[in-house]
Amino acid sequence: MGGKRAAFHVKARAGSPFWQFHCTIDGQPIREALNVTIAEDPNKRKAGREAAARYLHHCARLGSKPAPVAVEQDTMTLLEQYVDTDLAARARKRGPRYAEIEETRLVKYVVPRFPLISMITRQTWEEAQGTMRGVKLSTIQRVTVSLRLFLRYCVRIGAILALPMLTAPSGTEAAADASQRRAFTEGERDRFLREVRKLNARAGRVYTALLYTALRKGALEKMLPGWIDWRANRVTFPPGTLKSRKARSFWLHPLARKAIKAEMGFRRNNLPVFGRFDYDSHNERSGLFWTACRRARIPFDGLTAHHVTRHTACTIAGNNGATLAELMALGGWDTPAMAMRYLHLDAQQGRKAVERL
């Protein structure tokens, strides 16, 4: 008799150089051209992998249980669908740069090692990490997290049966492998601000606010005019808006206050004061931040484009005698562990302690 009917079909179409994908899901016919040409793949193997990935994706989209698919799913095809669906949904909340970084990690480190999605298991992932020579352990940590999110999507649409338990380098290993971060000195800070103002007036206001408040980039991007109390000279972030998820108030340095007021003259009252900004060119050292550092003759070693501003504010405050409680308030920390990093217990302070005995 007729035998078991296939879940989908890959066919050639007269006049088209591409293989065609045909299937019917819950009575709904789907006809699409694949991204594989007949000349490139005359035996339909690569086309079959892409067709299988599309079939599973359409089943998930329509809420239909897929039939068992024996053909291996192409990783790049699934990744493209993941970028357009799950990752795009998260990017709407976290910004397009987040999606671009996640996609780059997967394309650069995962796809070349695993052309077929079913190849990714705990053992093979550990072996793949061994081939990443020259890659920082902290980068492998981040790639592992990105890959776990991608594999959850693959499980949801039925491309793989179970989520592999992928391991990543421990925090201790990654910290030992990472380069030592450093802050600007007071002289470097002032030179940097002079140069960045010459390059871009708005960037000058952004970095002035960051360097004189110790706020994170994400916090400054969210700051609304209504949160600022000009009489008390502080800004209060409501619960859920900061990394700690708690309400926090921050004192405004006169230079930060001036920069914020100047920026507000360019924006509507119901919008964030600064909104989204990005001056590091995705850390390629060709963006405005790095250009300003180069002109100010500041070495790049140990610098991170945005976090260095927070690190600098806390370091300078600690060097100038800020107490532990003052540093905790400046950085918005609940526990003293982070603030202790900026308490520089040098010989001069030890001498003062001895004199108190």
PALUM-961479 format. One record per residue (C-alpha): x, y, z. Coordinates in Angstrom, 3 decimals. Layout:
# residues N
        xx        yy        zz
         X         Y         Z
...
END
This chain:
# residues 357
        xx        yy        zz
     0.000     0.000     0.000
     1.025     3.610     0.287
     3.137     3.249     3.451
     3.852     5.912     6.029
     3.550     9.471     4.785
     6.567    11.766     5.268
     6.218    14.802     7.543
     7.588    17.106     4.821
     8.968    16.976     1.282
    11.935    18.546    -0.495
    11.279    19.023    -4.208
    12.708    20.758    -7.237
    10.589    23.345    -8.959
    10.799    24.181   -12.649
    12.537    27.504   -13.213
    13.894    27.794    -9.649
    17.525    27.039    -8.717
    16.530    26.410    -5.062
    15.117    23.306    -3.429
    11.495    23.731    -2.345
    10.063    22.818     1.076
     6.488    21.413     1.205
     4.509    20.266     4.229
     0.987    20.300     5.670
     0.470    20.972     9.401
    -3.051    20.618    10.840
    -4.507    21.030     7.361
    -2.477    24.180     6.632
    -0.217    23.833     3.564
     3.218    25.485     3.743
     5.329    26.056     0.641
     8.716    27.787     0.884
    11.973    27.992    -1.023
    14.988    26.749     0.944
    18.315    28.563     1.091
    20.068    25.626    -0.615
    20.516    25.514    -4.385
    20.132    22.323    -6.415
    23.623    22.797    -7.879
    25.124    23.131    -4.398
    23.388    20.027    -3.030
    22.202    17.643    -5.783
    21.581    14.804    -3.279
    19.226    16.895    -1.056
    21.106    16.093     2.165
    21.804    19.674     3.212
    18.389    20.748     1.938
    16.817    17.974     4.026
    18.476    19.271     7.193
    17.181    22.782     6.597
    13.728    21.437     5.725
    13.638    19.452     8.991
    14.510    22.555    10.970
    11.793    24.555     9.216
     9.237    21.815     9.776
     9.912    21.733    13.530
     9.805    25.512    13.731
     6.441    25.719    11.969
     5.038    23.011    14.255
     6.088    25.047    17.292
     4.661    28.217    15.741
     1.287    26.576    15.068
     1.202    24.678    18.379
     1.194    21.280    16.670
     3.049    18.180    17.870
     5.705    17.324    15.253
     6.056    13.887    13.734
     9.402    12.122    14.410
    12.027    13.570    12.079
    14.955    11.297    11.226
    16.948    13.945     9.367
    19.595    15.825    11.356
    18.812    19.506    11.949
    21.239    22.073    10.612
    22.542    24.263    13.491
    22.835    27.463    11.447
    19.255    27.198    10.183
    17.909    26.678    13.704
    20.041    29.565    14.944
    18.594    31.897    12.314
    15.066    30.971    13.431
    16.033    31.393    17.093
    17.417    34.875    16.380
    14.170    35.875    14.654
    11.916    34.543    17.435
    13.069    33.965    21.035
    16.160    36.162    20.873
    14.247    38.957    19.129
    11.646    38.896    21.929
    14.352    39.274    24.585
    16.079    41.985    22.549
    12.929    44.113    22.662
    13.391    44.282    26.428
    17.182    44.409    26.658
    18.159    46.238    23.479
    19.469    45.298    20.012
    23.100    45.232    21.179
    22.263    42.347    23.514
    20.865    40.303    20.607
    23.839    41.099    18.401
    26.326    39.944    21.055
    24.386    36.714    21.728
    24.176    35.881    18.024
    27.871    36.656    17.462
    28.915    34.304    20.278
    26.929    31.429    18.813
    28.014    31.996    15.211
    31.678    32.449    16.148
    32.144    29.677    18.700
    29.315    27.130    18.339
    28.306    26.761    14.687
    31.843    25.979    13.374
    32.207    23.180    15.959
    28.666    21.753    15.730
    27.210    21.890    12.188
    24.433    19.530    13.390
    22.468    20.434    16.513
    22.279    16.845    17.758
    26.082    16.750    18.139
    26.019    19.029    21.201
    26.279    16.974    24.391
    28.118    17.587    27.658
    31.097    15.525    26.574
    31.446    17.067    23.119
    30.966    20.581    24.544
    33.815    19.996    27.003
    35.959    18.760    24.121
    35.009    21.814    22.065
    36.119    24.098    24.899
    39.538    22.477    24.644
    39.763    23.594    21.008
    39.104    27.242    21.901
    42.770    28.096    22.262
    43.412    31.733    23.037
    39.817    32.330    24.159
    39.409    33.708    27.690
    37.641    31.476    30.184
    35.226    34.320    30.962
    34.270    34.344    27.260
    33.667    30.576    27.316
    31.441    31.134    30.370
    29.327    33.633    28.452
    29.186    31.450    25.332
    27.960    28.547    27.485
    25.111    30.657    28.857
    24.172    31.788    25.329
    24.254    28.190    24.102
    22.010    26.972    26.943
    19.356    29.530    25.967
    19.598    28.471    22.318
    19.294    24.764    23.228
    16.162    25.468    25.306
    14.594    26.833    22.129
    15.700    23.679    20.256
    14.088    21.451    22.905
    10.877    23.490    22.813
    10.430    23.081    19.049
    11.483    19.408    19.135
    14.852    19.674    17.369
    16.476    17.737    20.241
    14.819    15.509    22.818
    16.558    16.702    25.999
    18.604    19.678    27.151
    22.309    18.736    27.491
    23.935    19.610    30.815
    26.669    21.936    29.601
    29.486    22.909    31.948
    31.397    26.192    31.945
    34.635    27.333    33.614
    34.096    28.203    37.276
    34.132    31.793    38.472
    37.487    31.204    40.150
    39.011    29.879    36.919
    37.609    32.746    34.879
    38.800    35.354    37.407
    42.339    33.947    37.330
    42.335    34.074    33.530
    40.915    37.608    33.256
    43.144    40.650    32.919
    43.301    42.995    35.895
    40.835    45.858    35.623
    41.973    49.344    36.467
    40.416    52.752    36.937
    41.309    56.155    35.526
    43.514    58.285    37.710
    42.166    61.756    38.464
    44.445    63.184    35.791
    43.323    60.597    33.214
    39.685    61.243    34.077
    40.024    64.962    33.460
    41.968    64.490    30.219
    39.439    61.913    29.003
    36.499    64.252    29.637
    38.212    67.101    27.771
    38.796    64.916    24.732
    35.378    63.264    24.685
    33.651    66.677    24.840
    35.593    67.746    21.754
    34.439    64.644    19.883
    30.771    64.675    20.917
    28.999    67.094    23.249
    26.314    64.602    24.290
    28.907    61.918    25.024
    30.670    64.473    27.198
    27.506    64.931    29.248
    26.989    61.145    29.479
    30.504    60.445    30.718
    30.461    63.387    33.114
    27.304    61.973    34.709
    28.813    58.467    34.878
    32.161    59.568    36.289
    30.623    61.781    38.963
    27.776    59.525    40.159
    29.255    55.976    39.970
    26.000    54.877    38.284
    25.999    51.879    35.977
    25.353    52.476    32.270
    21.993    50.687    32.452
    20.857    52.825    35.387
    21.728    56.102    33.676
    19.888    54.990    30.526
    16.685    54.439    32.553
    16.792    57.617    34.646
    13.607    59.686    34.292
    13.294    63.423    35.056
    10.611    62.742    37.671
    13.050    60.713    39.762
    15.309    63.728    40.366
    14.779    65.867    43.474
    16.591    69.095    42.608
    16.094    70.576    46.098
    17.558    67.558    47.876
    20.139    67.250    45.067
    19.637    63.505    44.552
    18.057    60.991    42.195
    15.960    58.092    43.515
    15.512    54.926    41.451
    12.267    52.994    42.176
    12.321    49.260    43.064
    13.085    47.003    40.113
    14.972    49.573    38.033
    18.483    48.805    39.284
    20.564    45.630    39.276
    19.853    45.129    43.008
    16.071    45.367    42.296
    15.777    47.678    45.319
    15.014    51.400    45.569
    18.175    53.510    45.784
    18.973    57.217    46.131
    22.189    58.740    44.795
    23.668    62.136    45.577
    24.344    64.320    42.543
    27.786    65.889    42.250
    27.559    69.511    40.971
    29.194    68.513    37.653
    26.789    65.573    37.209
    23.850    67.839    38.077
    24.988    70.343    35.441
    25.374    67.620    32.792
    21.920    66.179    33.525
    20.241    69.594    33.343
    21.981    70.317    30.045
    20.832    66.997    28.586
    17.246    67.567    29.706
    17.135    70.606    27.444
    17.280    68.244    24.447
    14.640    65.678    25.514
    10.934    65.579    26.360
     9.908    65.373    29.993
     8.206    61.964    29.696
    11.319    60.258    28.251
    14.474    59.050    30.016
    16.987    61.870    30.460
    19.753    60.173    28.466
    18.085    57.118    26.921
    20.181    54.411    25.304
    23.752    55.185    24.348
    26.745    53.156    23.217
    30.133    54.702    22.507
    32.502    51.708    22.698
    31.848    50.232    19.199
    31.168    46.787    20.744
    34.598    46.818    22.342
    36.425    46.833    19.008
    38.499    49.775    20.288
    37.465    51.948    17.378
    34.525    53.731    19.001
    34.319    57.172    20.554
    35.419    55.994    24.027
    38.636    54.475    22.693
    39.292    57.412    20.387
    39.053    59.782    23.359
    41.422    57.570    25.376
    43.879    57.521    22.489
    43.820    61.317    22.168
    44.191    61.702    25.936
    47.192    59.294    25.817
    45.566    56.857    28.233
    46.761    53.219    27.918
    43.980    50.775    27.007
    45.238    47.989    29.278
    42.686    47.070    31.955
    39.968    49.440    30.694
    36.342    48.494    30.011
    34.450    51.109    28.079
    31.555    51.859    30.442
    32.293    50.073    33.696
    35.588    51.959    34.063
    33.561    55.071    34.928
    31.975    53.419    37.980
    35.297    51.852    38.937
    36.991    55.255    38.640
    34.419    57.105    40.771
    34.677    54.575    43.603
    38.475    54.351    43.388
    39.003    58.113    43.517
    36.562    58.407    46.423
    38.401    55.628    48.273
    41.793    57.218    47.601
    40.523    60.507    48.988
    39.489    58.977    52.313
    35.858    57.885    51.857
    34.650    55.606    54.644
    33.240    52.129    54.093
    29.679    53.398    54.666
    30.221    56.258    52.204
    31.520    53.874    49.523
    28.556    51.528    50.049
    26.190    54.472    49.537
    28.128    55.684    46.481
    28.074    52.280    44.777
    24.590    51.291    45.986
    25.829    48.087    47.658
    24.007    46.284    50.483
    27.064    44.469    51.821
    30.590    45.803    52.423
    32.337    43.125    50.341
    32.336    45.152    47.081
    33.020    48.481    48.781
    36.031    46.977    50.587
    37.805    46.720    47.225
    38.028    50.508    47.130
    39.338    50.956    50.681
    43.038    51.270    49.966
    44.693    50.267    53.207
    48.118    51.688    52.458
    51.041    52.415    54.774
    49.908    56.004    55.426
    46.557    54.799    56.762
    48.356    52.174    58.845
    50.496    54.929    60.355
    47.353    56.876    61.329
    45.965    53.778    63.018
    49.177    53.298    64.980
    49.067    56.921    66.120
    45.627    56.279    67.614
    46.958    53.562    69.908
END
